[in-house]
């Protein structure tokens, strides 16, 4: 019996290790040890092309960064000459680093005339594969109007890394896949105006699109498939498929995030679909996580028309204001749909919340929050007896014109005031269970 238990334990350890194993280019290119280092060759090509890289078709192993300094003299292009190009990054740092000099905003009045010589650097149509634990695909620094398109990056630490300051960034039709860190990383960057569209950002263990500190405005994420961007095993995590994070600068007002639109995406995985190995994958992970700070909340975010599913918590909003969630389809939480904490003026309108084939609590929680609206939503099969919608230590919360069906409980109100619950259509509650449960100190106004 002891031997059997040991074997089962060993199999679990092996399966965990296998799930957490990080791939590298050596798996695709088993002869990588015999490939020559072609860094110097590509540097010479760059110099002969006045700072651009038009690369002949082939596979190129490099061991240090190919830096394209714009130097207020020129723009730059990185693309194939003809046929596919693969760069194997077999060293630390970015394979491609485009460095400009722009220190202003997006306003024309902030430009030095020479900056226009640097406008619109382009990386297009190449593949970058990592073979070093600290490799990065592409880094952009102090660029104006950079465009990254039709690029595939996998098995690096980070896919695309935006640092220092950039303006008017376009990222489209890219594949950021199975990197050990973050797919698209806005790393303490001063950046206004960035469009991310028509891309697959998947299976990056440290998060899909992550904005950490910095000063970020006008981020649009549209028409993307963003999934599984968290550990592929039972490692606890707080990362997310889309993560707006100011928690690292709690006392610094200069770092802030606002004016974000997340529209028309599928955003999902991983938690429920864990097979027989784990009870759940990436416990603590979220699809969308918005972590503001008390002195400067994240504000003005629209989350609209997305399909969102299959993480521990589908949407996590903390220390934020003026966030709108409308017209989204939410399913397969493990366990909860939505938490709103220490936030104000959150609008949740016209969404569907349905665990679908899973039996899940699917709670919606509002804690220490104020002046929020939940209306015209459908809630189905929320399997929790302690309140499908939970309101605690909050005020000025309006819940109107919702539909609740096949659920084990309704609205629970604790230590909260000016709560309106009106015009609900309710069916399928257990016998003897009312739509509203409130404690003795709360004030709730009700209607039909």
Rosetta blueprint (number, residue, H / E / L):
1 X L
2 X H
3 X H
4 X H
5 X H
6 X H
7 X H
8 X H
9 X H
10 X H
11 X H
12 X H
13 X H
14 X H
15 X H
16 X H
17 X H
18 X H
19 X H
20 X H
21 X L
22 X L
23 X L
24 X L
25 X H
26 X H
27 X H
28 X H
29 X L
30 X L
31 X L
32 X H
33 X H
34 X H
35 X L
36 X L
37 X E
38 X L
39 X H
40 X H
41 X H
42 X H
43 X H
44 X H
45 X H
46 X H
47 X H
48 X H
49 X L
50 X L
51 X L
52 X L
53 X E
54 X E
55 X E
56 X E
57 X E
58 X E
59 X E
60 X E
61 X E
62 X E
63 X L
64 X L
65 X L
66 X E
67 X E
68 X E
69 X E
70 X L
71 X L
72 X L
73 X L
74 X L
75 X L
76 X L
77 X E
78 X E
79 X E
80 X E
81 X E
82 X E
83 X E
84 X E
85 X E
86 X E
87 X E
88 X E
89 X E
90 X L
91 X L
92 X L
93 X E
94 X E
95 X E
96 X E
97 X E
98 X E
99 X E
100 X L
101 X L
102 X L
103 X L
104 X L
105 X L
106 X L
107 X L
108 X H
109 X H
110 X H
111 X L
112 X L
113 X H
114 X H
115 X H
116 X H
117 X H
118 X H
119 X L
120 X L
121 X L
122 X E
123 X E
124 X E
125 X L
126 X L
127 X E
128 X E
129 X E
130 X E
131 X L
132 X L
133 X L
134 X L
135 X E
136 X E
137 X E
138 X E
139 X E
140 X E
141 X E
142 X E
143 X E
144 X E
145 X L
146 X L
147 X E
148 X E
149 X E
150 X L
151 X L
152 X E
153 X E
154 X E
155 X L
156 X L
157 X L
158 X E
159 X E
160 X E
161 X E
162 X E
163 X E
164 X E
165 X E
166 X E
167 X E
168 X E
169 X E
170 X E
171 X E
172 X E
173 X L
174 X L
175 X E
176 X E
177 X E
178 X L
179 X L
180 X L
181 X L
182 X E
183 X E
184 X E
185 X E
186 X E
187 X E
188 X E
189 X E
190 X E
191 X E
192 X E
193 X E
194 X E
195 X E
196 X E
197 X E
198 X L
199 X L
200 X E
201 X E
202 X E
203 X L
204 X L
205 X L
206 X L
207 X E
208 X E
209 X E
210 X E
211 X E
212 X E
213 X L
214 X L
215 X E
216 X E
217 X E
218 X E
219 X E
220 X E
221 X E
222 X E
223 X L
224 X L
225 X E
226 X E
227 X E
228 X L
229 X L
230 X L
231 X L
232 X L
233 X L
234 X L
235 X L
236 X L
237 X L
238 X L
239 X L
240 X E
241 X E
242 X E
243 X E
244 X E
245 X E
246 X L
247 X H
248 X H
249 X H
250 X L
251 X L
252 X L
253 X L
254 X L
255 X L
256 X E
257 X E
258 X E
259 X E
260 X E
261 X E
262 X E
263 X E
264 X L
265 X L
266 X E
267 X E
268 X E
269 X L
270 X L
271 X L
272 X L
273 X L
274 X L
275 X L
276 X L
277 X L
278 X L
279 X L
280 X L
281 X L
282 X L
283 X L
284 X L
285 X L
286 X E
287 X E
288 X E
289 X E
290 X E
291 X E
292 X L
293 X L
294 X L
295 X L
296 X L
297 X L
298 X E
299 X E
300 X E
301 X E
302 X E
303 X E
304 X E
305 X L
306 X L
307 X E
308 X E
309 X E
310 X L
311 X L
312 X L
313 X E
314 X E
315 X E
316 X E
317 X E
318 X E
319 X L
320 X E
321 X E
322 X E
323 X E
324 X E
325 X E
326 X E
327 X L
328 X L
329 X E
330 X E
331 X E
332 X L
333 X L
334 X L
335 X L
336 X E
337 X E
338 X E
339 X E
340 X E
341 X E
342 X L
343 X L
344 X E
345 X E
346 X E
347 X E
348 X E
349 X E
350 X L
351 X L
352 X E
353 X E
354 X E
355 X L
356 X L
357 X L
358 X L
359 X L
360 X L
361 X L
362 X L
363 X L
364 X E
365 X E
366 X E
367 X E
368 X L
369 X L
370 X E
371 X E
372 X E
373 X E
374 X E
375 X E
376 X L
377 X L
378 X E
379 X E
380 X E
381 X L
382 X L
383 X L
384 X L
385 X L
386 X L
387 X L
388 X L
389 X E
390 X E
391 X E
392 X E
393 X L
394 X L
395 X E
396 X E
397 X E
398 X E
399 X E
400 X E
401 X L
402 X L
403 X E
404 X E
405 X E
406 X L
407 X L
408 X L
409 X L
410 X L
411 X E
412 X E
413 X E
414 X E
415 X L
416 X L
417 X E
418 X E
419 X E
420 X E
421 X E
422 X E
423 X L
424 X L
425 X E
426 X E
427 X E
428 X L
429 X L
430 X L
431 X L
432 X L
433 X L
434 X L
435 X L
436 X E
437 X E
438 X E
439 X L
440 X L
441 X L
442 X L
443 X L
444 X E
445 X E
446 X E
447 X L
448 X L
